[in-house]
């Protein structure tokens, strides 16, 4: 078996530019599991289909695996449940399934491979038997512009209950890939194709870089015989290690808090106690969940006086990362919901978290007073996620104004912390933490001394654009604020 590093090395050995096409299967390759089943479950939950219909589809999938029914018959069955329904309703349902199910099932390894291809300037596409509506949200998240898929036939914005022929499966997928390659002026004999199923052998046999990902037994056997690269991604379902690590995080929080209280009492210094707590807690968290932090430009944070530290919010792991970066110099805000668990609430408060009620603007404004005091009198930096809540994407959502008002009120710099991929540790909707390497980049401090509140929206947008650019998202070209300057990157460090 190969490793993801072997696959990345092969990508980096290929020529740069759009002449190279990288094709990815969807179900079982980019995401763990099968999108059609998640969609069917949501249709069943909403009452769009009956339990009998659901059972019929599951049985048909089993029969297809056994070779008792063909590809087209299986796709026609799925399409029949949509007959007469608006296309927009199905698109909305698929978007909901992405938010609740698919986004947390994207393999981190698939993200890394797609990012590597994009970094080489390759054209990345998805080739899947699933309908385009089921794929598009994941494609947008991964910045994939091209999709070759099966298509349910539409008449006047409503489904007819039938599918186009041939479906994007087996030889049909090979035909769709050939058409896409011709359209993009690429060649299949130099293309990459990643898939988990032997049903894709017709396409695997004609590409220059066939790769078996999470292969079923027949594909694994064939890949071994052909000496193709073959790799298993880490499972995205819960395992004993993830369950134990997640539980250990909260046990460690309480234990570190009690130990920190003891240190504060013995030495008569609350700051020393807080520092002891945060050092031991953040070190243990990284070990418990297997999170390695690759830190870029740490000096921007280390050499800057107390400031407002902002970070993009992808995961509950973000809070642990920020705590590890700031430790005893930390102060921040958190959800009022923390107060529902007294011991945890006490631990977060001791660590420097001030709970606010985001639904009560007056309360939120009043809570800023101790944050200003933490900066100006205690010399602690205040960490704020300007998005306000976790995103289901790497792409940062709109920034709210609170953190920027705070920087102006305290008359301090803003230090942008860009968290590249903490959703590999835990995505929105996932209750467990997974082991992963997380890249964290500190951008140059933003001087707010010349900011005017009348122009605050533009200042916020300038900072937001820095995040988009750093994370690799296309952003409208516009003049950056004079206070936003970049300097050469320093050597990376891993903690």
C-alpha positions in Angstrom: 0.0 0.0 0.0 1.1 3.5 -0.7 0.7 6.6 1.5 -0.8 10.0 0.9 2.8 11.4 0.8 3.5 9.0 -2.2 0.5 10.4 -4.0 1.5 14.0 -3.3 5.1 13.2 -4.5 3.6 11.9 -7.8 1.6 15.1 -8.2 4.6 17.3 -7.6 6.6 15.3 -10.2 4.2 16.2 -13.0 4.4 19.4 -15.2 2.6 22.5 -14.0 -0.3 24.0 -15.9 -3.8 23.3 -17.1 -2.8 20.6 -19.5 -3.0 18.0 -16.7 -6.5 16.9 -15.7 -7.1 15.4 -12.2 -10.4 13.4 -12.0 -11.9 12.3 -8.6 -14.7 9.9 -8.0 -17.1 11.3 -5.4 -18.7 8.7 -3.1 -16.1 6.8 -1.1 -13.2 8.8 -2.6 -13.8 12.5 -1.8 -16.4 11.8 0.9 -16.8 8.8 3.3 -20.0 7.0 2.5 -22.6 7.4 -0.2 -24.3 10.7 -0.9 -27.4 9.0 -2.3 -28.1 7.2 1.0 -27.8 10.5 3.0 -30.2 12.2 0.6 -32.6 9.3 0.8 -32.5 9.4 4.6 -33.3 13.1 4.5 -36.2 12.5 2.1 -37.5 9.8 4.5 -37.2 12.2 7.4 -39.1 14.8 5.6 -41.8 12.4 4.5 -40.9 12.8 0.8 -40.6 9.0 0.5 -42.0 6.1 2.5 -40.1 3.5 4.5 -41.0 1.0 1.8 -39.4 3.2 -0.9 -36.3 3.6 1.2 -36.0 -0.2 1.7 -36.5 -0.7 -2.0 -33.6 1.5 -2.9 -31.3 -0.1 -0.3 -32.3 -3.6 -1.7 -31.6 -2.3 -5.2 -28.2 -1.1 -4.2 -27.4 -4.6 -2.8 -28.7 -6.2 -6.0 -26.6 -3.9 -8.1 -23.5 -4.8 -6.1 -24.3 -8.5 -6.8 -24.7 -7.8 -10.5 -28.5 -8.5 -10.6 -29.5 -5.1 -11.9 -27.6 -2.7 -14.2 -26.5 0.9 -13.6 -29.3 2.5 -15.5 -32.0 0.6 -13.6 -30.6 1.7 -10.3 -30.4 5.3 -11.4 -33.9 5.2 -12.8 -35.3 4.0 -9.5 -33.7 7.0 -7.7 -35.0 9.4 -10.3 -38.5 8.0 -10.1 -38.9 9.3 -6.5 -38.4 12.8 -7.8 -40.9 12.7 -10.7 -42.9 15.9 -10.8 -40.9 17.7 -8.1 -39.2 21.0 -8.7 -35.5 21.0 -9.3 -35.0 23.8 -6.8 -36.6 21.8 -4.0 -34.1 18.9 -4.7 -31.2 21.3 -4.8 -32.2 22.8 -1.5 -32.5 19.4 0.0 -29.0 18.5 -1.2 -27.6 21.7 0.3 -29.2 20.7 3.6 -27.6 17.3 3.4 -24.2 18.9 2.7 -24.5 21.1 5.8 -25.6 18.2 8.1 -23.8 15.2 6.6 -21.4 15.6 3.7 -19.2 18.5 4.9 -18.0 16.5 7.9 -17.3 13.4 5.7 -14.9 15.0 3.3 -11.6 13.1 3.6 -8.7 15.4 4.7 -6.5 13.4 2.4 -8.7 14.2 -0.5 -8.5 17.9 0.4 -4.8 17.6 0.4 -4.6 15.9 -3.0 -7.0 18.4 -4.6 -5.1 21.3 -3.1 -1.8 19.9 -4.4 -3.2 19.6 -7.9 -4.6 23.1 -7.8 -1.2 24.4 -6.6 0.4 22.8 -9.7 -2.2 24.6 -11.9 -3.9 21.4 -12.9 -7.6 21.2 -13.8 -9.5 19.3 -11.1 -12.9 17.7 -11.9 -15.3 15.3 -10.2 -16.6 12.3 -12.2 -19.4 10.6 -10.4 -22.6 8.6 -11.0 -24.4 10.9 -8.4 -26.5 13.7 -9.8 -24.9 17.1 -10.0 -27.2 18.6 -7.3 -25.7 16.1 -4.8 -22.1 17.1 -5.7 -22.1 20.8 -6.2 -21.8 22.0 -2.6 -18.8 19.8 -1.9 -17.3 20.9 -5.3 -17.7 24.5 -4.3 -16.1 23.9 -0.9 -13.1 22.3 -2.6 -13.0 24.9 -5.4 -13.7 22.4 -8.1 -15.3 24.0 -11.1 -15.9 20.9 -13.4 -18.3 18.1 -12.7 -19.1 15.1 -15.0 -22.1 13.3 -13.5 -25.4 11.5 -14.2 -28.3 13.8 -15.0 -31.9 13.5 -14.1 -34.0 14.7 -17.0 -35.8 18.0 -16.4 -38.9 19.5 -18.2 -39.9 23.0 -17.3 -37.9 23.0 -14.1 -39.4 19.8 -12.8 -38.0 16.2 -12.9 -39.5 13.8 -15.3 -38.5 10.7 -13.3 -35.9 9.5 -15.9 -32.2 9.8 -16.4 -30.0 10.6 -19.4 -28.2 7.7 -21.2 -25.6 6.6 -20.6 -25.3 7.2 -16.8 -21.9 8.3 -15.6 -20.9 4.8 -14.4 -18.5 2.2 -15.8 -18.0 2.8 -19.5 -20.4 5.7 -19.2 -18.0 7.5 -16.8 -15.2 6.8 -19.2 -17.2 8.4 -22.0 -18.0 11.4 -19.8 -14.4 11.8 -18.9 -13.3 11.7 -22.6 -15.8 14.4 -23.4 -14.7 16.5 -20.5 -11.0 16.1 -21.4 -11.7 17.1 -25.0 -13.7 20.2 -23.8 -10.8 21.2 -21.5 -8.1 20.5 -24.1 -6.6 17.8 -21.9 -5.4 14.2 -22.6 -6.5 11.2 -20.6 -3.2 9.4 -21.1 -1.6 12.1 -18.9 -4.6 12.5 -16.5 -5.0 11.4 -12.9 -8.0 9.4 -11.7 -8.8 8.6 -8.1 -11.6 6.1 -7.2 -12.6 3.4 -4.7 -14.5 1.1 -7.0 -13.7 -1.6 -9.6 -16.7 -0.3 -11.5 -14.4 2.5 -12.7 -11.9 0.2 -14.3 -12.8 1.3 -17.8 -11.6 4.8 -17.0 -8.7 3.7 -14.8 -7.3 1.7 -17.7 -6.9 4.7 -20.0 -5.6 7.4 -17.7 -1.9 8.0 -17.1 -2.1 8.1 -13.3 -4.6 5.5 -12.1 -5.0 5.6 -8.3 -7.0 3.3 -6.1 -8.3 5.1 -3.0 -10.1 3.2 -0.2 -10.4 0.3 -2.8 -13.0 -2.4 -2.7 -11.5 -5.9 -2.7 -11.7 -6.4 -6.5 -10.1 -3.0 -7.2 -7.4 -3.6 -4.6 -6.5 -6.9 -6.3 -6.5 -5.3 -9.7 -4.4 -2.4 -8.5 -1.8 -4.7 -7.0 -1.6 -6.7 -10.2 -1.2 -3.5 -12.3 1.2 -1.9 -9.7 -1.0 1.1 -9.4 -0.7 3.5 -6.4 -3.2 2.3 -3.8 -4.0 4.1 -0.5 -6.5 3.9 2.4 -7.6 7.1 3.9 -8.3 7.4 7.6 -11.9 6.5 8.4 -14.2 9.5 9.2 -16.6 7.4 11.3 -16.1 7.2 15.1 -13.6 4.8 16.5 -12.5 4.1 20.1 -9.5 6.3 19.7 -11.6 9.3 18.6 -14.2 8.7 21.3 -11.5 8.4 24.0 -9.6 11.4 22.8 -12.7 13.6 22.7 -13.8 12.5 26.2 -10.2 13.1 27.4 -10.3 16.7 26.2 -13.0 17.7 28.7 -11.5 15.6 31.5 -8.2 17.3 30.9 -9.8 20.7 31.0 -11.3 20.1 34.4 -8.1 18.4 35.7 -5.9 21.3 34.4 -8.3 23.8 35.9 -8.2 22.3 39.4 -4.4 22.0 39.2 -4.2 25.6 38.1 -6.4 26.7 41.0 -3.9 24.9 43.3 -0.9 26.7 41.8 -2.7 30.1 42.1 -3.6 29.4 45.7 -0.1 28.2 46.7 1.8 31.0 44.9 -0.9 33.7 45.5 -0.7 34.5 41.8 -3.8 33.9 39.6 -1.8 34.6 36.4 0.7 31.9 37.3 -2.1 29.5 37.9 -3.8 30.4 34.6 -0.5 29.9 32.8 0.0 26.5 34.5 -3.5 25.4 33.5 -3.3 26.5 29.9 0.1 25.0 29.3 -0.8 21.6 30.6 -4.3 21.7 29.1 -3.2 22.7 25.6 -0.3 20.3 25.5 -2.5 17.4 26.6 -5.2 18.3 24.1 -2.8 18.0 21.2 -1.6 14.6 22.4 -5.1 13.3 23.2 -6.6 14.1 19.8 -3.4 13.8 17.8 -3.2 17.4 16.6 0.1 18.7 15.2 0.3 22.4 14.7 2.5 23.8 12.0 3.1 27.5 12.9 4.1 30.1 10.3 5.3 33.5 11.3 5.0 33.0 15.1 7.1 36.2 15.6 4.2 38.4 14.6 2.4 37.2 17.6 5.3 36.8 20.0 6.9 40.2 19.3 3.6 42.2 19.3 2.3 43.8 22.5 -1.2 43.0 23.8 -3.6 43.3 20.9 -6.9 42.0 19.5 -6.1 38.6 17.9 -8.7 37.5 15.3 -9.0 34.0 13.8 -11.2 32.3 11.3 -13.5 29.7 12.8 -13.8 26.3 11.2 -13.8 24.0 14.2 -14.0 23.6 18.0 -10.3 22.9 17.8 -9.7 26.5 17.0 -10.2 27.5 20.6 -7.5 25.0 21.7 -5.1 26.4 19.1 -5.6 30.0 20.2 -5.2 29.0 23.8 -1.9 27.2 23.0 -0.7 30.3 21.1 -1.5 32.8 23.8 -1.6 30.8 27.1 -1.4 33.1 30.1 -1.6 36.1 27.9 -5.1 35.1 26.7 -8.5 36.6 27.2 -11.5 36.0 25.0 -15.2 35.7 24.6 -17.4 32.6 24.5 -21.0 31.5 24.2 -23.3 32.0 27.2 -24.1 28.3 26.8 -20.8 27.4 28.6 -22.6 28.5 31.8 -25.0 25.6 31.6 -22.2 23.3 32.9 -20.9 24.9 36.2 -17.5 23.2 36.4 -16.7 23.8 32.7 -18.0 27.3 33.0 -15.6 27.9 35.9 -12.7 26.4 34.0 -13.3 28.6 30.9 -13.7 31.7 33.1 -10.4 30.9 34.9 -8.7 30.5 31.5 -9.9 34.0 30.6 -13.1 33.3 28.6 -15.9 35.9 29.2 -19.3 34.5 28.2 -21.6 36.7 26.3 -25.2 36.4 25.0 -25.0 37.0 21.3 -28.7 37.5 21.1 -28.6 40.4 23.6 -26.6 43.2 22.0 -26.6 45.4 25.1 -25.2 42.5 27.2 -22.5 41.9 24.5 -21.5 45.5 24.4 -21.3 45.7 28.2 -19.1 42.6 28.3 -16.5 44.4 26.2 -15.4 46.6 29.2 -13.4 43.8 31.0 -11.8 42.9 27.6 -10.5 46.4 27.2 -9.2 46.3 30.8 -7.5 42.9 30.1 -5.7 44.5 27.2 -4.8 47.9 28.6 -4.2 47.1 32.3 -3.3 43.4 32.4 -1.4 43.2 29.1 -3.4 40.2 27.8 -4.4 39.8 24.2 -8.1 39.3 23.4 -8.9 36.5 20.9 -12.1 36.9 18.9 -13.6 35.0 15.9 -15.1 37.8 13.8 -17.3 35.4 11.9 -19.2 34.9 15.2 -19.8 31.1 14.7 -18.2 28.1 13.1 -18.3 27.9 9.3 -18.9 24.6 7.4 -16.3 25.7 4.9 -12.6 26.7 4.8 -13.8 30.0 3.2 -14.4 32.6 5.9 -17.8 34.0 6.2 -18.5 37.7 6.7 -16.8 39.4 9.6 -18.8 41.1 12.3 -17.7 44.5 13.8 -17.2 43.6 17.5 -13.5 42.7 17.3 -12.7 45.8 15.3 -14.6 48.1 17.6 -12.7 46.5 20.5 -9.3 47.2 18.8 -10.3 50.9 18.3 -11.6 51.2 21.9 -8.4 49.8 23.3 -6.2 51.6 20.7 -4.3 48.4 19.8 -3.2 46.5 16.7 -5.2 43.6 15.2 -3.2 40.4 14.7 -4.8 38.1 12.1 -4.4 34.4 12.7 -5.3 32.3 9.7 -6.2 28.7 10.5 -5.9 26.8 7.3 -7.4 23.4 8.0 -8.7 22.8 11.5 -11.9 21.3 10.0 -9.7 18.2 9.4 -9.7 17.8 13.2 -13.4 18.5 13.6 -16.0 19.9 11.2 -19.2 21.7 12.1 -21.7 19.0 13.0 -19.1 16.4 14.1 -19.0 15.6 17.8 -15.6 13.9 17.7 -12.1 15.1 17.3 -9.8 13.4 14.7 -6.0 13.4 14.5 -4.6 15.8 11.9 -1.9 18.3 11.1 -3.1 21.9 11.2 -1.4 24.8 9.6 -1.7 28.1 11.4 -0.3 31.3 9.8 0.1 34.6 11.6 -0.2 37.6 9.3 1.5 41.0 10.0 -0.2 43.1 12.6 -2.7 45.6 11.3 -2.2 49.1 12.6 -5.6 50.6 13.6 -4.2 54.0 14.9 -5.4 55.8 11.7 -8.7 54.0 11.3 -11.9 56.0 11.3 -15.1 54.5 12.5 -16.9 56.1 9.6 -14.8 53.8 7.3 -14.9 50.7 9.5 -16.8 48.6 6.9 -14.0 49.2 4.4 -11.3 48.4 7.0 -13.1 45.2 7.9 -13.4 44.2 4.2 -9.6 44.8 3.7 -8.8 42.4 6.6 -11.4 39.9 5.3 -9.7 40.0 1.9 -6.4 39.1 3.5 -8.0 35.9 4.9 -9.4 35.0 1.5 -6.1 35.5 -0.3 -4.1 33.6 2.4 -6.5 30.6 2.1 -6.4 30.6 -1.6 -9.8 31.9 -2.5 -10.2 34.3 -5.4 -11.0 37.8 -4.2 -12.0 40.9 -6.1 -8.9 43.1 -6.8 -9.0 46.2 -4.7 -6.7 48.5 -2.9 -5.6 47.3 0.5 -5.6 49.7 3.4 -2.3 51.4 3.9 -1.9 49.8 7.3 -2.1 46.3 5.9 1.4 45.3 5.0 2.9 41.9 4.3 6.5 40.8 5.0 8.3 37.7 3.9 7.3 34.5 5.6 9.6 33.1 8.2 10.5 29.5 8.7 7.7 27.2 9.7 7.6 25.7 13.2 5.8 22.7 14.4 4.4 22.5 18.0 
